[in-house]
Amino acid sequence: MLMASHAFDGPQKDPGLAFVLTILGFFFVAGLQYFYLGKYIKGVLFLITIGFFYLGTIISLFTIRRATRKVNRKRYLGLR
């Protein structure tokens, strides 16, 4: 009998925490949500450009939950 084996690298990333980190980008440090998700290059770009001059941070408010689900799915399947 063959069993499906799923690699899982630690606990799932919390979409609520990622959303809170996005909101903190308006007041403190932009890009924290991407560091949390392991997207370090994007996090550094947000950090340097103040969240792409806040426009990227506004867009992230609407897309961060989907990005978190995508990261969790890849981690579950062992792709990340």
Residue frames as qw, qx, qy, qz and C-alpha x, y, z in Angstrom:
[[0.000, 0.889, 0.457, 0.000, 0.00, 0.00, 0.00],
 [0.421, 0.303, -0.006, 0.855, 1.40, 3.39, -0.98],
 [0.241, -0.793, -0.431, 0.357, 0.93, 6.27, 1.40],
 [0.301, 0.817, 0.073, 0.487, 1.14, 9.88, 0.33],
 [0.611, -0.388, -0.255, 0.642, 3.91, 11.63, 2.17],
 [0.113, 0.913, 0.152, 0.362, 3.64, 15.34, 2.73],
 [0.533, 0.010, -0.321, 0.783, 6.61, 17.31, 3.96],
 [0.222, -0.892, -0.308, -0.245, 5.56, 19.99, 6.37],
 [0.506, 0.258, -0.310, 0.762, 8.05, 22.56, 7.52],
 [0.099, -0.082, -0.485, 0.865, 6.80, 23.77, 10.89],
 [0.197, 0.573, 0.660, -0.444, 3.50, 25.39, 11.80],
 [0.323, 0.674, 0.521, 0.412, 1.28, 27.11, 9.29],
 [0.173, 0.059, -0.054, 0.982, 1.69, 30.84, 8.78],
 [0.054, 0.613, 0.674, -0.409, -1.21, 32.78, 10.27],
 [0.238, 0.572, 0.445, 0.647, -3.07, 35.01, 7.76],
 [0.297, -0.905, -0.298, -0.059, -4.31, 37.23, 10.60],
 [0.576, -0.612, 0.122, 0.528, -0.78, 37.92, 11.80],
 [0.480, 0.154, 0.445, 0.740, 0.34, 38.61, 8.23],
 [0.022, 0.791, 0.444, 0.421, -2.52, 41.12, 7.92],
 [0.445, -0.867, -0.120, 0.190, -1.54, 42.84, 11.18],
 [0.602, -0.327, 0.283, 0.671, 2.07, 43.07, 9.99],
 [0.326, 0.491, 0.479, 0.651, 0.80, 44.68, 6.78],
 [0.191, -0.913, -0.306, -0.191, -1.07, 47.31, 8.77],
 [0.593, -0.677, 0.055, 0.432, 2.05, 47.95, 10.86],
 [0.600, 0.176, 0.348, 0.699, 3.79, 48.78, 7.58],
 [0.078, 0.837, 0.303, 0.448, 1.88, 52.06, 7.49],
 [0.403, -0.901, 0.015, -0.159, 3.21, 53.17, 10.86],
 [0.629, -0.639, 0.405, 0.182, 6.51, 51.42, 11.54],
 [0.223, -0.438, 0.754, 0.436, 8.42, 49.14, 9.19],
 [0.750, 0.413, -0.108, -0.506, 7.05, 48.30, 5.75],
 [0.593, 0.420, -0.672, -0.146, 7.54, 44.77, 4.46],
 [0.340, -0.349, 0.778, -0.396, 7.31, 42.84, 7.73],
 [0.846, 0.165, 0.284, -0.420, 4.55, 40.68, 6.27],
 [0.783, 0.523, -0.329, -0.074, 6.89, 39.42, 3.54],
 [0.094, 0.530, -0.781, 0.317, 9.71, 38.67, 5.97],
 [0.617, -0.135, 0.594, -0.497, 7.16, 36.66, 7.97],
 [0.890, 0.335, 0.132, -0.279, 6.18, 34.68, 4.86],
 [0.750, -0.233, 0.476, 0.396, 9.83, 34.03, 3.94],
 [0.559, 0.701, 0.271, 0.351, 9.81, 36.33, 0.90],
 [0.542, -0.565, -0.047, 0.620, 12.97, 38.14, 1.92],
 [0.348, 0.116, 0.365, 0.856, 13.75, 39.93, -1.35],
 [0.130, -0.678, -0.496, -0.527, 10.27, 41.43, -1.52],
 [0.525, -0.750, -0.331, 0.227, 10.54, 42.33, 2.17],
 [0.505, -0.328, 0.095, 0.792, 13.80, 44.20, 1.59],
 [0.161, 0.362, 0.457, 0.797, 12.31, 46.02, -1.41],
 [0.318, -0.785, -0.466, -0.257, 9.34, 47.12, 0.69],
 [0.593, -0.621, -0.188, 0.478, 11.69, 48.16, 3.48],
 [0.439, -0.115, 0.225, 0.862, 13.88, 50.29, 1.20],
 [0.000, 0.310, 0.453, 0.836, 11.02, 51.92, -0.73],
 [0.278, 0.069, 0.489, -0.824, 8.66, 52.39, 2.23],
 [0.498, 0.355, 0.758, -0.227, 6.25, 49.80, 0.88],
 [0.329, 0.342, 0.581, 0.661, 6.68, 51.02, -2.71],
 [0.047, -0.143, 0.029, -0.988, 5.69, 54.46, -1.44],
 [0.400, 0.110, 0.608, -0.677, 2.70, 53.02, 0.47],
 [0.669, 0.259, -0.291, -0.633, 0.94, 51.95, -2.74],
 [0.524, 0.184, -0.831, -0.041, 2.32, 48.42, -2.43],
 [0.022, 0.008, 0.802, -0.597, 1.29, 48.29, 1.21],
 [0.558, 0.198, 0.179, -0.785, -2.27, 49.27, 0.28],
 [0.698, 0.251, -0.540, -0.397, -2.35, 46.51, -2.34],
 [0.304, 0.177, -0.898, 0.266, -0.94, 44.06, 0.21],
 [0.397, -0.016, 0.532, -0.748, -3.92, 44.71, 2.47],
 [0.783, 0.253, 0.016, -0.568, -6.07, 42.98, -0.15],
 [0.769, 0.398, -0.486, -0.118, -3.63, 40.26, -1.27],
 [0.038, -0.544, 0.769, -0.333, -1.77, 39.14, 1.87],
 [0.742, -0.101, 0.522, -0.408, -4.31, 36.50, 2.92],
 [0.895, 0.423, -0.041, -0.134, -4.08, 34.79, -0.47],
 [0.402, 0.674, -0.583, 0.213, -0.27, 35.00, -0.36],
 [0.380, -0.434, 0.707, -0.409, -0.30, 33.40, 3.10],
 [0.887, 0.116, 0.331, -0.300, -2.52, 30.54, 1.89],
 [0.749, 0.599, -0.283, -0.003, -0.18, 30.04, -1.07],
 [0.104, 0.628, -0.705, 0.314, 2.89, 29.84, 1.19],
 [0.616, -0.240, 0.624, -0.417, 1.10, 27.41, 3.51],
 [0.915, 0.322, 0.093, -0.224, 0.10, 25.21, 0.57],
 [0.586, 0.640, -0.480, 0.132, 3.68, 25.13, -0.75],
 [0.169, -0.527, 0.731, -0.398, 5.03, 24.31, 2.71],
 [0.804, -0.047, 0.440, -0.397, 2.48, 21.51, 3.08],
 [0.899, 0.432, -0.014, -0.072, 3.48, 19.99, -0.25],
 [0.778, -0.365, 0.257, 0.442, 7.19, 20.33, 0.57],
 [0.577, 0.647, 0.212, 0.451, 7.87, 22.83, -2.21],
 [0.081, 0.812, -0.176, 0.551, 9.19, 25.49, 0.14]]
